[in-house]
């Protein structure tokens, strides 16, 4: 099973939101990140900037008005 790390902004310890994400959804501008245990983190006003399937990480970026 491949789980991904999810970061906000930069791929570093300070930017990590979830260490083992199983599912990521874009729900009208709110990114919903689910773990295999059913926990959810919601990141309002973010978008998916980068997905790396080989390295198993996702980078989110905050929308700027």
C-alpha positions as CSV (number, residue, x, y, z in Angstrom):
1,X,0.0,0.0,0.0
2,X,1.3,3.4,-0.9
3,X,0.4,6.3,1.3
4,X,1.5,9.9,0.6
5,X,2.8,12.8,2.7
6,X,0.9,16.0,2.1
7,X,2.5,19.4,2.5
8,X,1.3,23.0,2.4
9,X,3.6,25.3,0.5
10,X,7.0,23.7,1.0
11,X,8.1,20.1,1.2
12,X,9.6,20.2,4.7
13,X,8.8,19.3,8.3
14,X,7.1,22.6,9.0
15,X,4.9,22.3,5.9
16,X,3.7,18.8,6.6
17,X,-0.1,18.4,7.0
18,X,-0.5,14.7,7.0
19,X,2.2,12.0,7.0
20,X,0.1,9.1,5.6
21,X,-2.7,10.2,3.4
22,X,-4.8,7.5,1.7
23,X,-7.2,9.8,-0.2
24,X,-7.2,13.4,-1.3
25,X,-10.3,15.2,-2.7
26,X,-10.9,18.7,-4.0
27,X,-14.3,19.8,-2.7
28,X,-15.0,23.2,-4.3
29,X,-11.7,24.7,-3.3
30,X,-11.4,22.9,0.0
31,X,-8.8,20.0,-0.1
32,X,-9.9,17.1,2.0
33,X,-7.2,14.7,3.1
34,X,-8.2,11.3,4.5
35,X,-6.0,8.8,6.4
36,X,-6.5,5.0,6.4
37,X,-8.0,5.4,9.9
38,X,-10.8,7.8,8.6
39,X,-9.3,10.9,10.0
40,X,-9.8,14.0,7.8
41,X,-7.9,17.3,7.4
42,X,-9.6,20.1,5.5
43,X,-7.5,22.8,3.9
44,X,-9.7,25.7,2.9
45,X,-8.7,27.9,-0.1
46,X,-6.0,25.5,-1.3
47,X,-5.3,23.8,-4.6
48,X,-3.1,20.9,-5.5
49,X,0.2,22.2,-6.9
50,X,2.2,19.0,-7.3
51,X,1.7,15.2,-7.1
52,X,4.7,12.9,-7.1
53,X,3.7,9.3,-7.3
54,X,7.3,7.9,-7.3
55,X,8.2,9.8,-4.1
56,X,4.7,9.6,-2.6
57,X,4.1,13.3,-1.8
58,X,1.5,16.0,-2.6
59,X,2.1,19.7,-2.3
60,X,-0.8,22.0,-1.7
61,X,-0.7,25.8,-2.2
62,X,-2.9,28.5,-0.7
63,X,-5.0,30.4,-3.3
64,X,-4.2,34.1,-3.5
65,X,-7.0,36.5,-4.3
